[in-house]
Every structure is written in structure tokens, then in C-alpha cells.
Amino acid sequence: MPDPVPWTFAPGGGYSEELAWLTDVLEAPTGGTQHRRLRTSPRTTIRFDALESGASRRWLDAQLRAHGAGRWWVPVAIDARQLGSAVSAAATVLPAAVDGARFVAGGRVLVLGGNPRAFEVRTIQTVGASSITLTAGLDQGWPAGTLLLPLRAGRLAEVPQVARFTADDSALVPLRFELDEPLDTAAAMPGATYRSYPVFDAFAPVWTSDPVWSPERRVELVDDDIATPLAVDLAGVGLGKTVMSYAADTQASVESFRAALFALAGRWSPVWVPTWARDLRVVGIGDGFSPGGPTNIVDVEGPILSPWPLDPNHRDIRIELFDGSAFYSRIATVEALTSTVDRLTLDAEIPAAFGPGDIMLASFLVLSTQDTDTDILNYFDQQTMLCEITWRELAHGL
């Protein structure tokens, strides 16, 4: 098999990475599910545009014509770094601040000059926080500021359509590369753990697009075309679906969010997801007999929960204070204290050294998984990324 050909044309426009996991989900008629992960790494698709003019545009055309169906060394352009200082021919160490970029030992690095024909592809021996060590020396010297890009072997997912400008010697090429090699991030879920599962509250949704909640239920309709149709609510609880958009605006938060997606692995791993809505308006903390001490009594504006039995997947709450601290607990019982107040008795005490005026948000926590095995990360630059997640409520809290 011939070696891959490096794609050396500069990306332009949008850049995105699609992570496609594979989860086998066994679902009972009553709503219970079992999730089995089938891929250790997601299949990754990288999308970006190439815009070239003149001689570079003609070289791009020639590359696509000659090698369109072959394997490519695909640059992970969002992880591009620069040489911190000049290097000479035969050098094996590339000084650069590569911490957080997805260079890997045994992988390839693209050393890219000022035009698509000025480049070298080298094998990486080791990766440090401030340098890359190569297995063999460079063919030529490179100045400070030269681009270094991680490479992954891949193929074009589809034949690109080259848009040519009639009044200019330029071309715009939208590209989708399916990677043959993993583009992994070490899985890690930041934030607290509640009832043995992580809480997905280190990242709050952004309000550029409002979260959308759909209170879906598993309803089986029995209709013999003679008698009145019978609708059976199999799970007996809502199995809602919520769409939320998340944004990261620092390099550290981009890396942290990506690590969380690898911990979720598509539909595989459950997490507690806050609704981020003002579901409860707290009007009192404690029973009034032990002010300032721990308590498991919370009074909320009602009636909101007392008219119905507590659903097993709708009884966990998150209370966030203005100082940033958050408390998680489960509602054990609900009673109508007055005609306008519901009293919640929690199954564990929470600190009571705060009052209703200290609470910024009181919302429900819902044990959920992603509703799809595909995540799309849309990057604006190395420090800004947007991702939409659809959450599916599980039938039973733990």
C-alpha cells in the first residue's frame, strides 16, 4: 500500500470534528435500558475548507486528480503550533509549546512552510510540554514561527466539489476526511459525583440558542378498529429529551469538554444533567427549630409536587448559590404545608447556613445519557468551540 500523501493546503472557513461512537442499547418495553459500548475510539471525520489561488490552486487540482481516492495525511489544523525558535537541518528536536495539542508518540508531524510545496513529514518519537522529539533528523532548516501540525491517516469521505471563481484564479474546496487513525482525548469527567455517577454541571449551556425540552413518554396504542383505542403508558414516567448547546471559550475548557465527551462515549455512560431551569422557587430552609444548622427540610412555592406521586426519575435536585457552591440531594417525601407552599423532606441533610435569598438556581437533576452516538465539535479557533448535545432521560433514578 502506498504511503499517504500529506494535505498541505491551508484550511479556511469553518473547522469541525465529528465523533461517531457505537453503542448497543437494549431497551425494555417499560423504559429500562442497558448500554454496551462497541468502539474503544470513535470514528472521526474532520471538515474544513481549502482556499487557494494561482500556482497553489493548480497544485491542489493536480493533487486531487492524481490521488483523490487514496490515503492522505490529514492535518489536525485546530491543534497547529509554531516553532518557538529556528531549527537547522538534521535537527531532531522541534521546540514548541505543544501542551494540549494531539501530537502522539509514534504518530506524524507536518512541518509546513509558507506554501503547500514547502513541507516535511516526520515520525514522532516522544512528545513533551515544550518540544517534539523526532525519530530522524530534518532534511532542511526551518525558521521560528513555522507551523507544526499533528497528522492522522485518512481518506476523503466524498468527492469534493471545487468551486472556481470566473473572475479570479482561485478555488474553494469543502473537504471531509474520515480518519483511519484515532484522534483521541483522554477521557475525564470534571465536576462532582452524586449517587455514583458524575454531574454534568462543569459546563453550563449557552443561551445563544435556548434549551428545548420535550416531555416524551413511551405510549403503546392498542387499536382493533372497532372499540375505542387503548393507550398504555408503558414506563409510567416521562422519558424527556432535552437539546442543549455548550460553548468553551478557553483552550483549557475546550480540552476539558472534549475529555468529557470521551467519558460519555456517545450513548454509553449515564450522567446527572441539571435542567438549568428555575424549576423550584425556595421560600424557606429548615423547619425553624434549628436555625443555622444542617437540615433536610426545604420549602418551595407550590403546589407543584404535592398533587402527584414522586416519579422515580424526577426527585433529585441541585441548589446553586450565588457564591458558586452547589448542593445535590434527593427528595424523600413531599407534603402541602399550606395552600401555597410545598415542604420537601430530603433524604440527606444539606448545610443550612444560607437562606432563600442566597440561592441563584434550584433545578432538577435528571439521570440521562446522550440520545445519539454522534457529537459534532464546531471550532472557531483553538480557544472557542461549540457543541450541541441531546440528552435522553433514563426511566429510573438510582
ZIDA-V744982 format. One record per residue. SS is DSSP state (hx for helix, st for strand, lp for the rest). BURIAL is 1 if it has 16 or more other C-alpha atoms within 10 Angstrom, else 0. Layout:
SS_BURIAL ; SS_BURIAL
This chain:
lp_0 ; lp_0 ; lp_0 ; lp_1 ; st_1 ; st_1 ; lp_1 ; lp_1 ; lp_1 ; lp_1 ; st_1 ; st_0 ; st_0 ; st_0 ; st_1 ; st_1 ; st_1 ; st_1 ; st_1 ; st_1 ; lp_1 ; lp_1 ; st_1 ; st_0 ; st_0 ; st_0 ; st_0 ; lp_0 ; lp_0 ; lp_0 ; lp_1 ; lp_0 ; st_0 ; st_0 ; st_0 ; st_0 ; st_0 ; lp_0 ; lp_0 ; lp_0 ; lp_1 ; lp_1 ; st_1 ; st_1 ; st_1 ; st_1 ; st_1 ; st_1 ; st_1 ; st_1 ; st_1 ; st_1 ; st_1 ; hx_0 ; hx_0 ; hx_1 ; hx_1 ; hx_0 ; hx_1 ; hx_1 ; hx_1 ; hx_0 ; hx_0 ; hx_1 ; hx_0 ; hx_0 ; hx_0 ; lp_1 ; lp_0 ; lp_0 ; st_1 ; st_1 ; st_1 ; st_1 ; st_1 ; lp_1 ; hx_1 ; hx_1 ; hx_1 ; lp_1 ; st_1 ; st_1 ; lp_1 ; lp_1 ; lp_0 ; lp_0 ; st_1 ; lp_0 ; lp_0 ; lp_0 ; lp_1 ; lp_1 ; st_1 ; st_1 ; st_1 ; lp_1 ; lp_1 ; lp_1 ; lp_0 ; lp_0 ; lp_1 ; lp_1 ; lp_1 ; lp_1 ; lp_1 ; lp_0 ; lp_1 ; st_1 ; st_1 ; st_1 ; st_1 ; st_1 ; lp_1 ; lp_0 ; lp_0 ; lp_1 ; lp_0 ; lp_0 ; st_1 ; st_1 ; st_1 ; st_1 ; st_1 ; st_1 ; st_1 ; st_1 ; st_1 ; lp_0 ; lp_0 ; lp_0 ; st_1 ; st_1 ; st_1 ; st_1 ; lp_0 ; lp_0 ; lp_0 ; lp_1 ; lp_0 ; lp_0 ; lp_0 ; st_1 ; lp_0 ; lp_0 ; lp_0 ; lp_1 ; st_1 ; st_1 ; st_1 ; st_1 ; st_1 ; st_1 ; st_1 ; st_1 ; st_1 ; st_1 ; lp_0 ; lp_0 ; lp_0 ; lp_0 ; lp_0 ; st_1 ; st_0 ; st_0 ; lp_0 ; lp_0 ; lp_0 ; lp_0 ; lp_0 ; st_1 ; st_1 ; st_1 ; st_1 ; st_1 ; st_1 ; st_1 ; st_1 ; st_1 ; st_1 ; lp_1 ; lp_0 ; lp_0 ; lp_1 ; lp_1 ; lp_1 ; lp_0 ; lp_1 ; lp_1 ; lp_1 ; lp_1 ; lp_0 ; lp_1 ; st_0 ; st_0 ; lp_0 ; lp_0 ; st_0 ; st_1 ; st_1 ; lp_1 ; lp_1 ; lp_0 ; lp_1 ; lp_0 ; st_1 ; lp_0 ; lp_0 ; lp_0 ; lp_0 ; lp_0 ; lp_1 ; st_0 ; st_0 ; st_0 ; lp_0 ; lp_0 ; lp_1 ; lp_1 ; st_0 ; st_0 ; st_0 ; st_0 ; lp_0 ; lp_0 ; lp_0 ; lp_0 ; lp_0 ; lp_0 ; lp_0 ; st_0 ; st_0 ; st_0 ; st_0 ; lp_0 ; lp_1 ; lp_0 ; lp_1 ; lp_1 ; lp_1 ; lp_1 ; st_1 ; st_1 ; st_1 ; st_1 ; st_1 ; st_1 ; st_1 ; st_1 ; lp_0 ; lp_0 ; hx_1 ; hx_0 ; hx_1 ; hx_1 ; hx_1 ; hx_1 ; hx_1 ; hx_1 ; hx_1 ; hx_1 ; hx_1 ; hx_1 ; hx_1 ; hx_1 ; lp_1 ; lp_1 ; lp_1 ; lp_1 ; lp_1 ; lp_1 ; st_1 ; st_1 ; st_1 ; st_1 ; lp_1 ; lp_1 ; lp_0 ; lp_0 ; lp_0 ; lp_1 ; lp_1 ; st_1 ; st_1 ; st_1 ; st_1 ; lp_1 ; lp_0 ; lp_0 ; lp_0 ; lp_0 ; lp_0 ; lp_0 ; lp_0 ; lp_0 ; st_1 ; st_1 ; st_1 ; st_1 ; st_1 ; st_1 ; st_1 ; lp_1 ; lp_1 ; lp_0 ; lp_1 ; lp_1 ; lp_0 ; lp_0 ; lp_0 ; lp_0 ; lp_0 ; lp_0 ; lp_1 ; lp_1 ; lp_1 ; st_1 ; st_1 ; st_1 ; st_1 ; st_1 ; st_1 ; lp_0 ; lp_0 ; lp_0 ; lp_0 ; st_1 ; st_0 ; st_1 ; st_1 ; st_1 ; st_1 ; st_0 ; st_0 ; st_1 ; st_0 ; st_1 ; lp_0 ; lp_0 ; lp_0 ; lp_0 ; st_1 ; st_1 ; st_1 ; st_1 ; st_1 ; st_1 ; st_0 ; st_0 ; st_0 ; st_1 ; lp_0 ; lp_1 ; lp_0 ; lp_0 ; lp_0 ; hx_0 ; hx_0 ; hx_0 ; st_1 ; st_0 ; st_1 ; st_1 ; st_1 ; st_1 ; st_1 ; st_1 ; st_1 ; st_1 ; st_1 ; st_1 ; lp_1 ; lp_1 ; lp_1 ; st_1 ; st_1 ; st_1 ; st_1 ; st_1 ; st_1 ; st_0 ; st_0 ; lp_1 ; lp_0 ; st_0 ; st_1 ; st_1 ; st_1 ; st_1 ; st_1 ; st_1 ; st_1 ; st_1 ; st_1 ; lp_1 ; lp_1 ; lp_1 ; lp_1 ; lp_0
